[in-house]
Amino acid sequence: MGFFDWLRGRGNKDAQAKEPAAAGTEAGAVLRSDNDGWEELPPYIPVDANDHLPAIIISSAIAAGAFEHCAVKVRRVNVANPEHRLVSCIAAAIAAGAQEQSKLVVKHIYKQIDTEDANAA
C-alpha cells in the first residue's frame, strides 16, 4: 500500500464514520420529541440590552490590557441561568452522596411544562 492509497482510504473511513453519528443524532431527536410536555432549560440566558454596557467595558478593558493592537467586538452577552445552576448543584450533591468516587457531568436539564398554566393564558 502506497502513500496515495492510504490517503484515499483515509477519506473513505472519515465519510463512513460520520454516517453513524448522523443517524444517532436523529435517533436522539426522536427521543426528545417523544417527551411532550418537557422543554430544555438553557444553561445561559441573554442579558437585558441595558445591562450590556458594563460587560462590554470590562471585557474591552481586559482585552486591551492583554492585546494592545487588537479590536474587540462583542456580539452577545449571556449570564448563567440561576435555575440551571441550582438544579445541577443539587444533582451533583446527590450523586456525590451516593457515590463519592464517581464523576458527574450535567449536559442537559429539562423542565416540565405546566399545562394548566399554559392553557390558562
N, CA, C and O atoms as CSV, one atom per row, in Angstrom:
chain,resi,resn,atom,element,x,y,z
A,1,MET,N,N,0.855,-1.164,0.000
A,1,MET,CA,C,0.000,0.000,0.000
A,1,MET,C,C,0.902,1.228,0.000
A,1,MET,O,O,1.758,1.397,0.868
A,2,GLY,N,N,0.685,2.071,-0.992
A,2,GLY,CA,C,1.473,3.286,-1.087
A,2,GLY,C,C,0.844,4.425,-0.293
A,2,GLY,O,O,-0.236,4.294,0.284
A,3,PHE,N,N,1.548,5.526,-0.287
A,3,PHE,CA,C,1.082,6.689,0.465
A,3,PHE,C,C,-0.247,7.206,-0.086
A,3,PHE,O,O,-1.137,7.564,0.685
A,4,PHE,N,N,-0.385,7.247,-1.410
A,4,PHE,CA,C,-1.606,7.783,-2.006
A,4,PHE,C,C,-2.795,6.858,-1.773
A,4,PHE,O,O,-3.919,7.331,-1.604
A,5,ASP,N,N,-2.564,5.543,-1.763
A,5,ASP,CA,C,-3.640,4.601,-1.446
A,5,ASP,C,C,-4.117,4.803,-0.008
A,5,ASP,O,O,-5.315,4.778,0.271
A,6,TRP,N,N,-3.173,5.001,0.886
A,6,TRP,CA,C,-3.537,5.244,2.280
A,6,TRP,C,C,-4.335,6.542,2.419
A,6,TRP,O,O,-5.296,6.615,3.184
A,7,LEU,N,N,-3.918,7.568,1.663
A,7,LEU,CA,C,-4.598,8.852,1.716
A,7,LEU,C,C,-6.018,8.748,1.166
A,7,LEU,O,O,-6.936,9.342,1.732
A,8,ARG,N,N,-6.221,8.008,0.077
A,8,ARG,CA,C,-7.564,7.815,-0.487
A,8,ARG,C,C,-8.436,6.997,0.466
A,8,ARG,O,O,-9.614,7.306,0.644
A,9,GLY,N,N,-7.872,5.969,1.073
A,9,GLY,CA,C,-8.623,5.139,2.010
A,9,GLY,C,C,-9.002,5.893,3.272
A,9,GLY,O,O,-10.042,5.622,3.871
A,10,ARG,N,N,-8.177,6.822,3.673
A,10,ARG,CA,C,-8.458,7.611,4.867
A,10,ARG,C,C,-9.699,8.470,4.673
A,10,ARG,O,O,-10.492,8.619,5.603
A,11,GLY,N,N,-9.885,9.033,3.491
A,11,GLY,CA,C,-11.065,9.845,3.204
A,11,GLY,C,C,-12.340,9.021,3.254
A,11,GLY,O,O,-13.373,9.519,3.703
A,12,ASN,N,N,-12.293,7.775,2.807
A,12,ASN,CA,C,-13.467,6.906,2.850
A,12,ASN,C,C,-13.839,6.545,4.281
A,12,ASN,O,O,-15.022,6.478,4.613
A,13,LYS,N,N,-12.846,6.311,5.129
A,13,LYS,CA,C,-13.126,5.967,6.523
A,13,LYS,C,C,-13.748,7.140,7.258
A,13,LYS,O,O,-14.625,6.941,8.098
A,14,ASP,N,N,-13.312,8.369,6.958
A,14,ASP,CA,C,-13.890,9.541,7.607
A,14,ASP,C,C,-15.350,9.710,7.218
A,14,ASP,O,O,-16.178,10.063,8.056
A,15,ALA,N,N,-15.674,9.459,5.946
A,15,ALA,CA,C,-17.059,9.584,5.491
A,15,ALA,C,C,-17.937,8.513,6.117
A,15,ALA,O,O,-19.089,8.776,6.461
A,16,GLN,N,N,-17.393,7.292,6.269
A,16,GLN,CA,C,-18.160,6.214,6.884
A,16,GLN,C,C,-18.357,6.463,8.375
A,16,GLN,O,O,-19.393,6.097,8.930
A,17,ALA,N,N,-17.393,7.070,9.018
A,17,ALA,CA,C,-17.510,7.333,10.454
A,17,ALA,C,C,-18.551,8.406,10.741
A,17,ALA,O,O,-19.177,8.387,11.801
A,18,LYS,N,N,-18.744,9.335,9.821
A,18,LYS,CA,C,-19.705,10.414,10.030
A,18,LYS,C,C,-21.144,9.939,9.859
A,18,LYS,O,O,-22.046,10.505,10.476
A,19,GLU,N,N,-21.382,8.933,9.054
A,19,GLU,CA,C,-22.747,8.465,8.805
A,19,GLU,C,C,-23.430,7.906,10.056
A,19,GLU,O,O,-24.579,8.272,10.303
A,20,PRO,N,N,-22.801,7.046,10.858
A,20,PRO,CA,C,-23.470,6.564,12.066
A,20,PRO,C,C,-23.727,7.673,13.076
A,20,PRO,O,O,-24.723,7.628,13.798
A,21,ALA,N,N,-22.851,8.661,13.138
A,21,ALA,CA,C,-23.059,9.764,14.073
A,21,ALA,C,C,-24.311,10.540,13.694
A,21,ALA,O,O,-25.067,10.958,14.572
A,22,ALA,N,N,-24.541,10.739,12.414
A,22,ALA,CA,C,-25.736,11.452,11.976
A,22,ALA,C,C,-26.981,10.644,12.303
A,22,ALA,O,O,-28.001,11.216,12.687
A,23,ALA,N,N,-26.919,9.343,12.160
A,23,ALA,CA,C,-28.070,8.502,12.487
A,23,ALA,C,C,-28.365,8.547,13.980
A,23,ALA,O,O,-29.528,8.557,14.381
A,24,GLY,N,N,-27.325,8.574,14.804
A,24,GLY,CA,C,-27.516,8.653,16.249
A,24,GLY,C,C,-28.134,9.974,16.665
A,24,GLY,O,O,-28.931,10.025,17.602
A,25,THR,N,N,-27.764,11.053,15.963
A,25,THR,CA,C,-28.334,12.364,16.268
A,25,THR,C,C,-29.820,12.379,15.958
A,25,THR,O,O,-30.606,12.938,16.722
A,26,GLU,N,N,-30.211,11.775,14.852
A,26,GLU,CA,C,-31.626,11.733,14.503
A,26,GLU,C,C,-32.405,10.897,15.511
A,26,GLU,O,O,-33.543,11.230,15.839
A,27,ALA,N,N,-31.813,9.825,16.001
A,27,ALA,CA,C,-32.490,8.996,16.987
A,27,ALA,C,C,-32.683,9.774,18.283
A,27,ALA,O,O,-33.717,9.640,18.937
A,28,GLY,N,N,-31.687,10.594,18.663
A,28,GLY,CA,C,-31.812,11.417,19.852
A,28,GLY,C,C,-32.913,12.448,19.697
A,28,GLY,O,O,-33.615,12.765,20.657
A,29,ALA,N,N,-33.065,12.974,18.480
A,29,ALA,CA,C,-34.123,13.949,18.231
A,29,ALA,C,C,-35.490,13.296,18.360
A,29,ALA,O,O,-36.443,13.925,18.821
A,30,VAL,N,N,-35.588,12.037,17.953
A,30,VAL,CA,C,-36.853,11.327,18.080
A,30,VAL,C,C,-37.195,11.133,19.552
A,30,VAL,O,O,-38.353,11.279,19.944
A,31,LEU,N,N,-36.195,10.803,20.371
A,31,LEU,CA,C,-36.444,10.618,21.797
A,31,LEU,C,C,-36.928,11.904,22.445
A,31,LEU,O,O,-37.816,11.870,23.297
A,32,ARG,N,N,-36.357,13.038,22.053
A,32,ARG,CA,C,-36.779,14.299,22.633
A,32,ARG,C,C,-38.176,14.677,22.195
A,32,ARG,O,O,-38.920,15.275,22.972
A,33,SER,N,N,-38.556,14.344,20.966
A,33,SER,CA,C,-39.892,14.694,20.508
A,33,SER,C,C,-40.947,13.812,21.176
A,33,SER,O,O,-42.108,14.208,21.275
A,34,ASP,N,N,-40.548,12.609,21.638
A,34,ASP,CA,C,-41.486,11.753,22.348
A,34,ASP,C,C,-41.810,12.302,23.736
A,34,ASP,O,O,-42.862,11.993,24.296
A,35,ASN,N,N,-40.925,13.103,24.284
A,35,ASN,CA,C,-41.127,13.637,25.627
A,35,ASN,C,C,-41.940,14.932,25.554
A,35,ASN,O,O,-41.431,15.997,25.901
A,36,ASP,N,N,-43.176,14.853,25.115
A,36,ASP,CA,C,-44.018,16.032,25.065
A,36,ASP,C,C,-44.274,16.510,26.480
A,36,ASP,O,O,-44.416,15.706,27.402
A,37,GLY,N,N,-44.331,17.812,26.647
A,37,GLY,CA,C,-44.539,18.366,27.963
A,37,GLY,C,C,-43.243,18.722,28.667
A,37,GLY,O,O,-43.271,19.142,29.824
A,38,TRP,N,N,-42.104,18.566,27.998
A,38,TRP,CA,C,-40.807,18.886,28.568
A,38,TRP,C,C,-40.078,19.862,27.663
A,38,TRP,O,O,-40.130,19.736,26.439
A,39,GLU,N,N,-39.401,20.830,28.255
A,39,GLU,CA,C,-38.579,21.759,27.490
A,39,GLU,C,C,-37.188,21.814,28.107
A,39,GLU,O,O,-37.031,21.669,29.320
A,40,GLU,N,N,-36.185,22.025,27.268
A,40,GLU,CA,C,-34.817,22.080,27.769
A,40,GLU,C,C,-34.568,23.427,28.426
A,40,GLU,O,O,-34.950,24.470,27.896
A,41,LEU,N,N,-33.937,23.394,29.565
A,41,LEU,CA,C,-33.600,24.598,30.305
A,41,LEU,C,C,-32.230,25.066,29.836
A,41,LEU,O,O,-31.262,24.321,29.986
A,42,PRO,N,N,-32.103,26.273,29.273
A,42,PRO,CA,C,-30.811,26.709,28.749
A,42,PRO,C,C,-29.839,27.037,29.879
A,42,PRO,O,O,-30.244,27.601,30.895
A,43,PRO,N,N,-28.541,26.684,29.713
A,43,PRO,CA,C,-27.569,26.988,30.763
A,43,PRO,C,C,-27.255,28.484,30.863
A,43,PRO,O,O,-26.874,28.967,31.929
A,44,TYR,N,N,-27.410,29.207,29.773
A,44,TYR,CA,C,-27.160,30.646,29.767
A,44,TYR,C,C,-28.354,31.353,29.155
A,44,TYR,O,O,-28.960,30.861,28.203
A,45,ILE,N,N,-28.687,32.509,29.707
A,45,ILE,CA,C,-29.803,33.301,29.192
A,45,ILE,C,C,-29.270,34.669,28.763
A,45,ILE,O,O,-28.301,35.165,29.337
A,46,PRO,N,N,-29.899,35.277,27.758
A,46,PRO,CA,C,-29.428,36.585,27.288
A,46,PRO,C,C,-29.621,37.663,28.356
A,46,PRO,O,O,-30.563,37.621,29.148
A,47,VAL,N,N,-28.714,38.613,28.352
A,47,VAL,CA,C,-28.774,39.731,29.290
A,47,VAL,C,C,-29.604,40.838,28.657
A,47,VAL,O,O,-29.605,41.002,27.437
A,48,ASP,N,N,-30.310,41.597,29.487
A,48,ASP,CA,C,-31.089,42.731,29.009
A,48,ASP,C,C,-30.152,43.726,28.315
A,48,ASP,O,O,-29.006,43.894,28.732
A,49,ALA,N,N,-30.634,44.375,27.271
A,49,ALA,CA,C,-29.805,45.293,26.487
A,49,ALA,C,C,-29.263,46.442,27.332
A,49,ALA,O,O,-28.187,46.963,27.037
A,50,ASN,N,N,-29.974,46.843,28.361
A,50,ASN,CA,C,-29.499,47.929,29.224
A,50,ASN,C,C,-28.311,47.502,30.075
A,50,ASN,O,O,-27.549,48.355,30.531
A,51,ASP,N,N,-28.137,46.226,30.298
A,51,ASP,CA,C,-27.045,45.714,31.124
A,51,ASP,C,C,-25.807,45.351,30.312
A,51,ASP,O,O,-24.823,44.886,30.887
A,52,HIS,N,N,-25.823,45.548,28.994
A,52,HIS,CA,C,-24.690,45.191,28.141
A,52,HIS,C,C,-23.481,46.077,28.376
A,52,HIS,O,O,-22.349,45.594,28.342
A,53,LEU,N,N,-23.695,47.353,28.610
A,53,LEU,CA,C,-22.599,48.313,28.646
A,53,LEU,C,C,-21.522,47.969,29.675
A,53,LEU,O,O,-20.345,47.981,29.314
A,54,PRO,N,N,-21.851,47.663,30.933
A,54,PRO,CA,C,-20.763,47.320,31.873
A,54,PRO,C,C,-19.972,46.080,31.442
A,54,PRO,O,O,-18.750,46.049,31.592
A,55,ALA,N,N,-20.646,45.071,30.914
A,55,ALA,CA,C,-19.942,43.861,30.470
A,55,ALA,C,C,-19.025,44.159,29.292
A,55,ALA,O,O,-17.916,43.629,29.218
A,56,ILE,N,N,-19.473,44.994,28.383
A,56,ILE,CA,C,-18.652,45.340,27.219
A,56,ILE,C,C,-17.429,46.144,27.647
A,56,ILE,O,O,-16.331,45.915,27.140
A,57,ILE,N,N,-17.607,47.078,28.571
A,57,ILE,CA,C,-16.481,47.890,29.041
A,57,ILE,C,C,-15.448,47.022,29.750
A,57,ILE,O,O,-14.247,47.179,29.530
A,58,ILE,N,N,-15.908,46.114,30.594
A,58,ILE,CA,C,-14.977,45.243,31.333
A,58,ILE,C,C,-14.216,44.327,30.393
A,58,ILE,O,O,-12.998,44.192,30.514
A,59,SER,N,N,-14.919,43.690,29.452
A,59,SER,CA,C,-14.239,42.778,28.529
A,59,SER,C,C,-13.281,43.527,27.615
A,59,SER,O,O,-12.208,43.013,27.298
A,60,SER,N,N,-13.643,44.731,27.186
A,60,SER,CA,C,-12.756,45.530,26.341
A,60,SER,C,C,-11.505,45.946,27.108
A,60,SER,O,O,-10.409,45.949,26.549
A,61,ALA,N,N,-11.659,46.297,28.384
A,61,ALA,CA,C,-10.508,46.690,29.192
A,61,ALA,C,C,-9.556,45.517,29.402
A,61,ALA,O,O,-8.339,45.688,29.338
A,62,ILE,N,N,-10.098,44.340,29.648
A,62,ILE,CA,C,-9.257,43.154,29.836
A,62,ILE,C,C,-8.520,42.820,28.541
A,62,ILE,O,O,-7.328,42.515,28.560
A,63,ALA,N,N,-9.236,42.880,27.418
A,63,ALA,CA,C,-8.607,42.574,26.126
A,63,ALA,C,C,-7.563,43.622,25.765
A,63,ALA,O,O,-6.524,43.282,25.199
A,64,ALA,N,N,-7.818,44.887,26.079
A,64,ALA,CA,C,-6.859,45.947,25.756
A,64,ALA,C,C,-5.577,45.797,26.578
A,64,ALA,O,O,-4.489,46.122,26.103
A,65,GLY,N,N,-5.710,45.307,27.801
A,65,GLY,CA,C,-4.521,45.097,28.624
A,65,GLY,C,C,-3.674,43.950,28.118
A,65,GLY,O,O,-2.448,43.989,28.220
A,66,ALA,N,N,-4.313,42.930,27.575
A,66,ALA,CA,C,-3.575,41.759,27.102
A,66,ALA,C,C,-3.067,41.938,25.672
A,66,ALA,O,O,-1.943,41.544,25.359
A,67,PHE,N,N,-3.877,42.522,24.819
A,67,PHE,CA,C,-3.532,42.688,23.407
A,67,PHE,C,C,-3.791,44.145,23.012
A,67,PHE,O,O,-4.931,44.541,22.771
A,68,GLU,N,N,-2.726,44.924,22.951
A,68,GLU,CA,C,-2.867,46.362,22.727
A,68,GLU,C,C,-3.316,46.718,21.314
A,68,GLU,O,O,-3.972,47.741,21.122
A,69,HIS,N,N,-2.978,45.899,20.327
A,69,HIS,CA,C,-3.242,46.247,18.935
A,69,HIS,C,C,-4.424,45.472,18.347
A,69,HIS,O,O,-4.514,45.319,17.129
A,70,CYS,N,N,-5.310,44.994,19.180
A,70,CYS,CA,C,-6.454,44.218,18.714
A,70,CYS,C,C,-7.751,44.972,18.956
A,70,CYS,O,O,-7.839,45.835,19.830
A,71,ALA,N,N,-8.747,44.626,18.165
A,71,ALA,CA,C,-10.076,45.208,18.337
A,71,ALA,C,C,-10.999,44.142,18.925
A,71,ALA,O,O,-10.871,42.957,18.617
A,72,VAL,N,N,-11.914,44.574,19.761
A,72,VAL,CA,C,-12.851,43.662,20.402
A,72,VAL,C,C,-14.253,43.999,19.918
A,72,VAL,O,O,-14.672,45.156,19.953
A,73,LYS,N,N,-14.974,42.977,19.466
A,73,LYS,CA,C,-16.353,43.157,19.028
A,73,LYS,C,C,-17.211,42.183,19.836
A,73,LYS,O,O,-17.057,40.969,19.711
A,74,VAL,N,N,-18.100,42.705,20.652
A,74,VAL,CA,C,-18.955,41.874,21.487
A,74,VAL,C,C,-20.248,41.622,20.723
A,74,VAL,O,O,-20.976,42.563,20.406
A,75,ARG,N,N,-20.533,40.376,20.430
A,75,ARG,CA,C,-21.728,40.028,19.652
A,75,ARG,C,C,-22.943,39.804,20.535
A,75,ARG,O,O,-24.044,40.245,20.204
A,76,ARG,N,N,-22.752,39.125,21.651
A,76,ARG,CA,C,-23.863,38.894,22.566
A,76,ARG,C,C,-23.315,38.714,23.965
A,76,ARG,O,O,-22.164,38.324,24.161
A,77,VAL,N,N,-24.163,39.006,24.925
A,77,VAL,CA,C,-23.780,38.873,26.319
A,77,VAL,C,C,-24.817,37.978,26.982
A,77,VAL,O,O,-26.016,38.251,26.924
A,78,ASN,N,N,-24.348,36.912,27.610
A,78,ASN,CA,C,-25.226,35.977,28.310
A,78,ASN,C,C,-24.808,35.879,29.764
A,78,ASN,O,O,-23.660,36.156,30.114
A,79,VAL,N,N,-25.745,35.485,30.602
A,79,VAL,CA,C,-25.475,35.275,32.010
A,79,VAL,C,C,-25.917,33.856,32.360
A,79,VAL,O,O,-26.825,33.310,31.733
A,80,ALA,N,N,-25.275,33.266,33.357
A,80,ALA,CA,C,-25.632,31.905,33.765
A,80,ALA,C,C,-27.065,31.886,34.290
A,80,ALA,O,O,-27.475,32.764,35.049
A,81,ASN,N,N,-27.817,30.872,33.872
A,81,ASN,CA,C,-29.203,30.708,34.296
A,81,ASN,C,C,-29.204,30.214,35.744
A,81,ASN,O,O,-28.675,29.137,36.017
A,82,PRO,N,N,-29.782,30.971,36.677
A,82,PRO,CA,C,-29.730,30.555,38.084
A,82,PRO,C,C,-30.485,29.252,38.350
A,82,PRO,O,O,-30.086,28.477,39.220
A,83,GLU,N,N,-31.562,29.001,37.619
A,83,GLU,CA,C,-32.314,27.760,37.807
A,83,GLU,C,C,-31.496,26.553,37.347
A,83,GLU,O,O,-31.492,25.513,38.005
A,84,HIS,N,N,-30.808,26.697,36.222
A,84,HIS,CA,C,-29.954,25.627,35.700
A,84,HIS,C,C,-28.815,25.342,36.668
A,84,HIS,O,O,-28.483,24.185,36.922
A,85,ARG,N,N,-28.220,26.397,37.203
A,85,ARG,CA,C,-27.116,26.243,38.147
A,85,ARG,C,C,-27.565,25.534,39.425
A,85,ARG,O,O,-26.856,24.668,39.939
A,86,LEU,N,N,-28.743,25.901,39.936
A,86,LEU,CA,C,-29.259,25.296,41.160
A,86,LEU,C,C,-29.543,23.808,40.980
A,86,LEU,O,O,-29.190,22.995,41.835
A,87,VAL,N,N,-30.182,23.457,39.866
A,87,VAL,CA,C,-30.523,22.056,39.616
A,87,VAL,C,C,-29.258,21.223,39.419
A,87,VAL,O,O,-29.188,20.095,39.906
A,88,SER,N,N,-28.267,21.754,38.721
A,88,SER,CA,C,-27.037,20.989,38.502
A,88,SER,C,C,-26.260,20.816,39.815
A,88,SER,O,O,-25.641,19.774,40.030
A,89,CYS,N,N,-26.287,21.827,40.690
A,89,CYS,CA,C,-25.621,21.691,42.002
A,89,CYS,C,C,-26.318,20.646,42.866
A,89,CYS,O,O,-25.654,19.857,43.537
A,90,ILE,N,N,-27.652,20.633,42.856
A,90,ILE,CA,C,-28.397,19.641,43.634
A,90,ILE,C,C,-28.124,18.239,43.107
A,90,ILE,O,O,-27.923,17.312,43.892
A,91,ALA,N,N,-28.115,18.074,41.782
A,91,ALA,CA,C,-27.853,16.754,41.191
A,91,ALA,C,C,-26.443,16.285,41.525
A,91,ALA,O,O,-26.235,15.108,41.823
A,92,ALA,N,N,-25.469,17.200,41.477
A,92,ALA,CA,C,-24.087,16.829,41.806
A,92,ALA,C,C,-23.960,16.457,43.281
A,92,ALA,O,O,-23.220,15.534,43.622
A,93,ALA,N,N,-24.670,17.163,44.160
A,93,ALA,CA,C,-24.605,16.855,45.590
A,93,ALA,C,C,-25.217,15.495,45.888
A,93,ALA,O,O,-24.677,14.734,46.692
A,94,ILE,N,N,-26.332,15.184,45.251
A,94,ILE,CA,C,-26.966,13.878,45.450
A,94,ILE,C,C,-26.056,12.763,44.943
A,94,ILE,O,O,-25.896,11.733,45.599
A,95,ALA,N,N,-25.463,12.977,43.772
A,95,ALA,CA,C,-24.572,11.962,43.207
A,95,ALA,C,C,-23.322,11.790,44.067
A,95,ALA,O,O,-22.838,10.671,44.235
A,96,ALA,N,N,-22.796,12.887,44.612
A,96,ALA,CA,C,-21.604,12.792,45.454
A,96,ALA,C,C,-21.917,12.060,46.757
A,96,ALA,O,O,-21.056,11.364,47.296
A,97,GLY,N,N,-23.133,12.208,47.264
A,97,GLY,CA,C,-23.512,11.494,48.475
A,97,GLY,C,C,-23.668,10.011,48.242
A,97,GLY,O,O,-23.362,9.204,49.120
A,98,ALA,N,N,-24.143,9.645,47.062
A,98,ALA,CA,C,-24.365,8.239,46.748
A,98,ALA,C,C,-23.063,7.539,46.351
A,98,ALA,O,O,-22.799,6.423,46.796
A,99,GLN,N,N,-22.263,8.181,45.528
A,99,GLN,CA,C,-21.017,7.594,45.031
A,99,GLN,C,C,-19.914,8.629,45.180
A,99,GLN,O,O,-19.799,9.527,44.346
A,100,GLU,N,N,-19.111,8.525,46.207
A,100,GLU,CA,C,-18.098,9.536,46.476
A,100,GLU,C,C,-16.996,9.579,45.423
A,100,GLU,O,O,-16.438,10.646,45.167
A,101,GLN,N,N,-16.677,8.463,44.817
A,101,GLN,CA,C,-15.578,8.402,43.858
A,101,GLN,C,C,-16.036,8.625,42.416
A,101,GLN,O,O,-15.209,8.596,41.504
A,102,SER,N,N,-17.315,8.842,42.192
A,102,SER,CA,C,-17.810,8.988,40.823
A,102,SER,C,C,-17.702,10.432,40.355
A,102,SER,O,O,-17.542,11.354,41.154
A,103,LYS,N,N,-17.793,10.605,39.045
A,103,LYS,CA,C,-17.784,11.931,38.432
A,103,LYS,C,C,-19.121,12.129,37.738
A,103,LYS,O,O,-19.675,11.196,37.157
A,104,LEU,N,N,-19.627,13.335,37.803
A,104,LEU,CA,C,-20.931,13.645,37.207
A,104,LEU,C,C,-20.783,14.838,36.296
A,104,LEU,O,O,-20.171,15.839,36.668
A,105,VAL,N,N,-21.341,14.738,35.102
A,105,VAL,CA,C,-21.383,15.843,34.156
A,105,VAL,C,C,-22.837,16.062,33.774
A,105,VAL,O,O,-23.483,15.163,33.234
A,106,VAL,N,N,-23.351,17.246,34.050
A,106,VAL,CA,C,-24.730,17.578,33.695
A,106,VAL,C,C,-24.701,18.198,32.305
A,106,VAL,O,O,-24.156,19.286,32.120
A,107,LYS,N,N,-25.284,17.513,31.333
A,107,LYS,CA,C,-25.270,18.002,29.953
A,107,LYS,C,C,-26.566,18.714,29.584
A,107,LYS,O,O,-26.533,19.755,28.929
A,108,HIS,N,N,-27.698,18.167,29.995
A,108,HIS,CA,C,-28.993,18.755,29.674
A,108,HIS,C,C,-29.886,18.700,30.898
A,108,HIS,O,O,-29.861,17.736,31.663
A,109,ILE,N,N,-30.663,19.731,31.069
A,109,ILE,CA,C,-31.668,19.753,32.116
A,109,ILE,C,C,-32.986,20.094,31.440
A,109,ILE,O,O,-33.086,21.069,30.695
A,110,TYR,N,N,-33.993,19.277,31.712
A,110,TYR,CA,C,-35.307,19.502,31.128
A,110,TYR,C,C,-36.284,19.923,32.212
A,110,TYR,O,O,-36.218,19.457,33.349
A,111,LYS,N,N,-37.181,20.805,31.839
A,111,LYS,CA,C,-38.182,21.326,32.754
A,111,LYS,C,C,-39.545,20.918,32.229
A,111,LYS,O,O,-39.817,21.035,31.034
A,112,GLN,N,N,-40.404,20.436,33.123
A,112,GLN,CA,C,-41.730,20.024,32.703
A,112,GLN,C,C,-42.593,21.261,32.504
A,112,GLN,O,O,-42.633,22.152,33.352
A,113,ILE,N,N,-43.281,21.300,31.372
A,113,ILE,CA,C,-44.167,22.410,31.065
A,113,ILE,C,C,-45.467,22.180,31.806
A,113,ILE,O,O,-46.088,21.127,31.663
A,114,ASP,N,N,-45.884,23.151,32.593
A,114,ASP,CA,C,-47.129,23.056,33.345
A,114,ASP,C,C,-48.269,23.359,32.382
A,114,ASP,O,O,-48.433,24.500,31.951
A,115,THR,N,N,-49.051,22.349,32.045
A,115,THR,CA,C,-50.106,22.505,31.036
A,115,THR,C,C,-51.253,23.370,31.545
A,115,THR,O,O,-51.912,24.031,30.743
A,116,GLU,N,N,-51.515,23.388,32.850
A,116,GLU,CA,C,-52.597,24.207,33.365
A,116,GLU,C,C,-52.283,25.685,33.223
A,116,GLU,O,O,-53.157,26.466,32.846
A,117,ASP,N,N,-51.049,26.087,33.518
A,117,ASP,CA,C,-50.671,27.493,33.372
A,117,ASP,C,C,-50.629,27.895,31.907
A,117,ASP,O,O,-50.979,29.025,31.569
A,118,ALA,N,N,-50.205,26.984,31.026
A,118,ALA,CA,C,-50.129,27.297,29.603
A,118,ALA,C,C,-51.529,27.472,29.014
A,118,ALA,O,O,-51.732,28.328,28.153
A,119,ASN,N,N,-52.490,26.677,29.463
A,119,ASN,CA,C,-53.846,26.790,28.933
A,119,ASN,C,C,-54.619,27.944,29.552
A,119,ASN,O,O,-55.574,28.433,28.948
A,120,ALA,N,N,-54.232,28.391,30.738
A,120,ALA,CA,C,-54.953,29.473,31.398
A,120,ALA,C,C,-54.712,30.812,30.714
A,120,ALA,O,O,-55.549,31.712,30.787
A,121,ALA,N,N,-53.560,30.942,30.045
A,121,ALA,CA,C,-53.243,32.219,29.396
A,121,ALA,C,C,-53.977,32.328,28.136
A,121,ALA,O,O,-53.850,33.330,27.433
